[in-house]
Amino acid sequence: MLSIILKPILLLSMPGESEWLLILLVILLFFGGKKIPDLMRGIGRGVREFNDAKEHVKSEIEAGMKDKDVVTNTNTIAPAPEATSTQVSASSTTQNP
């Protein structure tokens, strides 16, 4: 209900067809026909760099998580091996009373 009241007040709606045409006309007037391909190329490069950086950060985080798991697994204490009967008898014969 609040969004119904605030929408006309704050003008938070998407542009319609006529508004898009007006926006495109203003862009064409500001930049001209020759500058628009350069502008789009720049936007494409920016988006590509952003996606590359995002993937790089994601791979660094995943690598850090894998490294943490490896360190955690190597720091665990292994249980002591059980003594066999031959080891017990050998150690008892070498001791002096």
N, C-alpha and C positions, 0 to 999 in steps of 0.2 A: 504494500500500500504506500509505503514511504517513497518507493521508486516512482510510482505513478505521480506523486505530488512533486518530486524533485526534478523529474525529467523535463517538463516544460520550462521550469525555472532556470535550470542550469544548461539547457540545450545540449543534452548528452546523447543525441541520436546520430546515427551514421548518415553521411551525405547521400542524397538521392541521385538520380540520373542527371538532373540538370545541374546540381552542384558539382558533380564530377566533371562534367563538360566545362563548366566555368573554371574549375581548378586547372584542368589541362590547357585551356586557352590562356590563362594567366602564365603558366609555366612556359608555354610556347612563346609568348610575348617577351618574357623576361630573358630567356636563354637563347631564343632563336632556334632555327631548324638545325644549324650546324653544331651547336653546343649540346644538344640533347643526347646524341649517342655517346659523347665524352662523359656526360653526367651519369648516364646509365652504366657505362663501363666502370666509372669510379665507384658507384654504388655496388656493382657486382664484385669488384675487388674487395671492398670493405666487408661485404657479407662473407666472402670466401675466407678472408683473414680471420674474421670472427669465428667461423666454424672450425678453422684449423686450430686456433688457440683453444677453443672449447674442447676439441678432441685431445689436444696435447695435455691440458689440465686433467681431463678425465683419465688418460692413460697414466699420468704421474700418480694420481690418487690410487688407481688400481694397483700399480706397481708398489706403492708404499704399503698398501694393505697386504699384498703378498709377502713383502719383506718382513712385515710385522708378524705374520703367521709363521714364517720360517724361523724367526728369532724365538718366538714363543714356543715352538715345538722343540727347538734344540736346547732350551733352558729347562725343560722338564727333567726331573730326576728319574732315572730308570731304576726299577727295583733291583735289589742285590740278587746275584745268582745264588741258587740254593747249593749248598755243599753236598757233594756226593759221598757215599760211604767210603770210597777209596781215598778221597781227600781227607776225611775225618780220621781214618786209621793211620794215614801217613803223617798227619800233623801230631797225632797222639804218641807215635813212636819216637819222634824227634825231640819231644820235650823231656827234660831231665827232672826227676822228682826231688 
